Amino acid sequence: MATLLRTTGEILQLNDLSLAALQLAVGGFIEGITTYDDRIMYINEEGELLGLPVNQYATELTKFWYEAIFGDVVILTPEETQAESG
């Protein structure tokens, strides 16, 4: 079960880890990035271009690698990522 982290700070659980579900959750094409604690965060790869709001909570999880993360994100643990690909 993945975590959906909205720009509002709302946290939801996401059971469906299919590509379509991940894209729906972030509102577009996804890009996977690594958080400071080695989880995988799926973001909208065009979030900034689309003018999505900054996700302060997600930005904190990337520490100094990214200036800002835009839009809602889905976060998976390494175990969830393994299950998704397996």
C-alpha positions as CSV (number, residue, x, y, z in Angstrom):
1,M,0.0,0.0,0.0
2,A,1.5,3.3,-1.1
3,T,1.1,6.7,0.4
4,L,-0.6,9.6,-1.5
5,L,0.6,12.9,-0.2
6,R,-1.5,15.8,-1.4
7,T,-0.3,19.4,-1.6
8,T,-2.8,20.2,1.2
9,G,-0.9,17.9,3.6
10,E,-3.7,15.3,3.4
11,I,-2.3,11.7,3.5
12,L,-4.2,8.8,1.9
13,Q,-3.4,5.2,1.2
14,L,-3.3,4.0,-2.4
15,N,-3.8,0.2,-2.9
16,D,-3.6,0.2,-6.7
17,L,0.0,0.6,-7.9
18,S,-0.7,0.2,-11.6
19,L,0.8,2.8,-13.9
20,A,-2.7,4.2,-14.6
21,A,-3.5,4.5,-10.9
22,L,-0.1,6.3,-10.2
23,Q,-0.7,8.7,-13.2
24,L,-4.3,9.4,-12.0
25,A,-3.0,10.1,-8.4
26,V,-0.4,12.7,-9.6
27,G,-2.5,14.1,-12.4
28,G,-0.3,13.2,-15.4
29,F,2.9,11.4,-16.6
30,I,5.0,10.2,-13.7
31,E,8.6,10.5,-12.8
32,G,10.2,8.5,-10.0
33,I,12.7,10.2,-7.7
34,T,14.4,9.0,-4.5
35,T,13.6,10.6,-1.1
36,Y,16.3,11.2,1.5
37,D,15.3,8.0,3.3
38,D,15.5,5.8,0.1
39,R,11.8,5.6,-0.7
40,I,10.5,6.2,-4.2
41,M,8.4,9.2,-4.9
42,Y,6.3,9.4,-8.0
43,I,5.7,13.0,-9.1
44,N,4.0,14.6,-12.1
45,E,6.9,15.1,-14.4
46,E,5.3,18.3,-15.8
47,G,4.1,19.6,-12.5
48,E,6.0,22.9,-12.6
49,L,5.1,23.5,-16.2
50,L,1.4,22.9,-15.5
51,G,1.5,25.4,-12.7
52,L,0.7,22.8,-10.0
53,P,1.1,24.1,-6.4
54,V,4.3,23.4,-4.5
55,N,4.1,20.3,-2.3
56,Q,6.0,21.5,0.8
57,Y,5.7,18.1,2.5
58,A,7.1,16.2,-0.5
59,T,9.8,18.8,-1.0
60,E,11.0,18.2,2.6
61,L,11.4,14.5,1.8
62,T,13.8,15.3,-1.1
63,K,16.0,17.6,1.1
64,F,18.5,19.4,-1.0
65,W,18.2,17.5,-4.2
66,Y,15.2,19.4,-5.5
67,E,14.2,23.0,-5.0
68,A,10.5,22.2,-5.1
69,I,8.2,19.3,-5.8
70,F,4.9,20.3,-7.5
71,G,1.6,18.6,-7.1
72,D,0.4,15.5,-5.3
73,V,2.8,12.6,-5.0
74,V,2.8,8.9,-4.4
75,I,5.5,7.5,-2.1
76,L,6.5,3.8,-2.0
77,T,8.9,2.0,0.3
78,P,11.6,-0.1,-1.3
79,E,9.5,-3.2,-0.5
80,E,6.5,-1.8,-2.2
81,T,8.5,-1.0,-5.2
82,Q,9.8,-4.6,-5.4
83,A,6.2,-5.9,-5.1
84,E,5.1,-3.5,-7.8
85,S,7.8,-4.7,-10.3
86,G,7.5,-8.4,-9.3
